Amino acid sequence: MGVTPGEAQIRPDRELAINPGQVSGAITGIGGKDPAVELDVVWIEAYQREQAQSLGYTVVDASTVVATHLSNILQEHAHELLGR
């Protein structure tokens, strides 16, 4: 109906480090907020994955981020997309 149900920027050359609230240190990268889970996130380089995981971050690749966000948008708006 002409309304944008969701919007985000993806960085396909990086991985997303999600702070679940119990990390033991900071990691450098491009910070932000994940709209799907409302947690602090950092876009990191692929070589930083192990370091981020050892600090307690949950790390996912860009394609998983897209799939998760798309799934959340579809779930939230299913009643608008499907009808009798």
C-alpha positions as CSV (number, residue, x, y, z in Angstrom):
1,M,0.0,0.0,0.0
2,G,3.0,2.3,-0.5
3,V,4.2,2.1,3.0
4,T,7.8,0.9,3.8
5,P,7.5,-1.7,6.5
6,G,11.2,-1.8,7.3
7,E,14.5,-0.4,6.2
8,A,18.2,-1.0,7.1
9,Q,21.7,-0.7,5.7
10,I,23.6,-3.9,5.0
11,R,27.3,-4.1,4.7
12,P,27.9,-7.3,2.5
13,D,31.7,-7.1,2.9
14,R,31.5,-7.3,6.8
15,E,30.0,-9.4,9.5
16,L,27.6,-8.3,12.2
17,A,28.8,-8.6,15.8
18,I,25.8,-8.5,18.1
19,N,26.3,-7.5,21.8
20,P,23.9,-9.8,23.8
21,G,24.6,-7.6,26.8
22,Q,27.4,-9.6,28.4
23,V,30.6,-8.9,26.4
24,S,33.9,-8.7,28.1
25,G,35.4,-5.9,25.9
26,A,34.9,-3.7,22.9
27,I,35.7,-4.4,19.3
28,T,36.4,-1.8,16.6
29,G,34.0,-1.4,13.6
30,I,31.0,0.5,12.5
31,G,28.5,0.7,15.4
32,G,24.8,0.7,15.2
33,K,21.5,-0.8,16.6
34,D,19.9,-3.9,15.2
35,P,16.2,-3.1,14.5
36,A,15.2,-6.8,14.6
37,V,16.5,-7.5,18.1
38,E,17.0,-4.0,19.5
39,L,20.6,-4.7,20.6
40,D,23.9,-2.8,20.0
41,V,25.8,-4.1,17.0
42,V,29.1,-3.6,15.3
43,W,29.9,-4.3,11.7
44,I,33.4,-5.9,11.7
45,E,35.9,-7.2,9.2
46,A,35.8,-11.0,8.7
47,Y,39.2,-11.4,10.3
48,Q,37.8,-10.0,13.6
49,R,35.2,-12.8,13.9
50,E,37.2,-15.0,16.3
51,Q,38.2,-12.0,18.5
52,A,34.6,-10.8,18.7
53,Q,33.3,-14.3,19.6
54,S,36.0,-14.6,22.3
55,L,34.7,-11.3,23.8
56,G,31.2,-12.7,23.9
57,Y,29.6,-11.2,20.7
58,T,27.3,-13.2,18.6
59,V,28.7,-12.9,15.0
60,V,26.6,-13.5,11.9
61,D,27.3,-12.9,8.2
62,A,25.5,-10.4,6.1
63,S,23.2,-12.9,4.3
64,T,22.0,-14.2,7.7
65,V,21.2,-10.6,8.7
66,V,19.1,-10.0,5.6
67,A,17.2,-13.3,6.1
68,T,16.5,-12.6,9.8
69,H,15.3,-9.1,9.1
70,L,13.1,-10.2,6.2
71,S,11.6,-13.0,8.3
72,N,10.8,-10.5,11.1
73,I,9.2,-8.1,8.7
74,L,7.1,-10.9,7.1
75,Q,6.0,-12.1,10.5
76,E,5.0,-8.6,11.7
77,H,3.1,-7.8,8.5
78,A,1.7,-11.2,7.6
79,H,-1.9,-10.1,8.3
80,E,-1.5,-7.4,5.8
81,L,0.0,-9.6,3.1
82,L,-2.3,-12.6,3.5
83,G,-6.0,-12.5,3.4
84,R,-9.0,-14.6,2.7
